[in-house]
Amino acid sequence: MSVLLFLAVLFVLILVHEWGHFIVAKKTGMRVDEFGIGFPPKLFGIQRGETEYTFNALPIGGFVKIAGENGSDESDGDRVFGAKPKWAQALVLIAGVVMNVLFAWLLFSITFMVGVPTAVEESAAGPDADLMIAGTLPDSPAAAIPAGAVITGIGNTLAEGDAVTTNLTPSTFAEFVSVTAPADVVVSYEFGDTTSEALITPVQGLIADDAERYAVGVSLALIEIDQQSFGAALISGAKATWNGLQAITVGLFTLIAQSFSGTADFTQVAGPIGIVGMVGDAAAFGFTALLTFTAIISLNLAVINLLPFPALDGGRLVFVAIEVVTGKDIPHEWAGRINLVGFALLILLMVLVTYNDIINLL
C-alpha cells in the first residue's frame, strides 16, 4: 500500500510540475508537440490540435516536449523554444517550480481548513481533546505503542473496574501508572483504523530527577483539531509554505557545503525507498498528515529543481542567463552534452541514495 501511495504522490507532483511548463509554453506561443502522462514506452495517445497527449507505461510522472527545446527542431519559425525572447524561455523553465510551490500552498491551506492536530495545555483543553503518544523511549515498556496513537483508556489488570476511559490527560495517566505500579497496566489505543491493547509493566529509573518513580517511558500530549476559515487557512498555508521553503533551502545548502568539507551526514538523506516508508507513516497518521507530507515533498522538488545544475531547470536557467549576458546562443551540441553529463550524475546520485536507503533498512 505504501508503494502505491508513493507512486500516486510522485505522479501527481511531477504532473503538476510539467503542467506548469506546458501552460506557460502555450501562453507564450510555443508549439508543444507532446504532453506525456507517465514515461515511455508509449501505450496510446490522443491528438488535440498540434499537441498529442500520450499515456505511457511507467506511471512515475510526466513530461512536456516543446518544439526546439533541445535545438533539435528549428521548424515552425518563431514558435520554437529557441526563437522566443529570453524572458519567455525563463518563464517556461521556472513555471514548473512555481506550480510545485503553489500546489504546496494549496495542500497546506486544505489541511488548515480540514483541521490540524494541535497540542494544547491541560488547563486549556476541551472535552474533545485526545491523549496522543508523542513518542516513546527506546527499549522502554511502552516502546511497542506507535507514536501518534491515541490512548482511549488505561486499566488495572488486578481490578477491571478501575479502568479510566474519560478525562484522559498526561497527569491522570502518570498518576494511574504510579498508583498501580509495580502491577501491569493495560493501555487501550487507536492507531489509524485499528484498535489495540498493550500490556505494560511500569519500571523505575526512567525519570532522571526521580529514579524511584515508576513510569512506562512514554511522552504524552493533549491534541485538539484546529479548523480555520477559508481566508485564515490561505494565510496559514502561505506562512507554512514560506517557512517550508526556507527550512528546505537552508538544509539543502548546508548539506552541500558539508559535502565539500567531508562532514555531511548522508544517513539523514532519504531516497525513493526511504520516502516510501515515510508516505506510509504519514498516511497512518491520517489524511491531513498525508497532505502535509505531500506538500513538503512538493517544496523539496521546487528547491532541488532550482539548483544551478545541468539537466535541472535551474541549470537551464543558467544557460539562458549566460546567453543574455554574452549576447550569443550556447551551441546546442554543447548544451546537450552538458545536460547529458548532469543527468548521468543525477542518476548516480539516485543510485547512491537508494543504496543508503537499503543499508538503513538492513
Stockholm file with secondary structure:
# STOCKHOLM 1.0

chainA/1-362         MSVLLFLAVLFVLILVHEWGHFIVAKKTGMRVDEFGIGFPPKLFGIQRGETEYTFNALPIGGFVKIAGENGSDESDGDRVFGAKPKWAQALVLIAGVVMNVLFAWLLFSITFMVGVPTAVEESAAGPDADLMIAGTLPDSPAAAIPAGAVITGIGNTLAEGDAVTTNLTPSTFAEFVSVTAPADVVVSYEFGDTTSEALITPVQGLIADDAERYAVGVSLALIEIDQQSFGAALISGAKATWNGLQAITVGLFTLIAQSFSGTADFTQVAGPIGIVGMVGDAAAFGFTALLTFTAIISLNLAVINLLPFPALDGGRLVFVAIEVVTGKDIPHEWAGRINLVGFALLILLMVLVTYNDIINLL
#=GR chainA/1-362 SS CHHHHHHHHHHHHHHHHHHHHHHHHHHTTCCEEEEEEEEEEEEEEEEETTEEEEEEEEEEEEEEEETTTTSSCCCSGGGSGGGSCHHHHHHHHHHHHHHHHHHHHHHHHHHHHHCEEEEECGGGCCTTCEEEEEEECTTSTTTTSCTTCEEEEEEETTEEEEEECSSCCHHHHHHHHHHHTTSCEEEEEEETTEEEEEEECCEESCSTTCTTSEECCEEEEEEEEECCCHHHHHHHHHHHHHHHHHHHHHHHHHHHHHHHHTCCCGGGCCCHHHHHHHHHHHHHHCHHHHHHHHHHHHHHHHHHHTSSCTTSHHHHHHHHHHHHHHSSCCCHHHHHHHHHHHHHHHHHHHHHHHHHHHHHHC
#=GC SS_cons         CHHHHHHHHHHHHHHHHHHHHHHHHHHTTCCEEEEEEEEEEEEEEEEETTEEEEEEEEEEEEEEEETTTTSSCCCSGGGSGGGSCHHHHHHHHHHHHHHHHHHHHHHHHHHHHHCEEEEECGGGCCTTCEEEEEEECTTSTTTTSCTTCEEEEEEETTEEEEEECSSCCHHHHHHHHHHHTTSCEEEEEEETTEEEEEEECCEESCSTTCTTSEECCEEEEEEEEECCCHHHHHHHHHHHHHHHHHHHHHHHHHHHHHHHHTCCCGGGCCCHHHHHHHHHHHHHHCHHHHHHHHHHHHHHHHHHHTSSCTTSHHHHHHHHHHHHHHSSCCCHHHHHHHHHHHHHHHHHHHHHHHHHHHHHHC
//
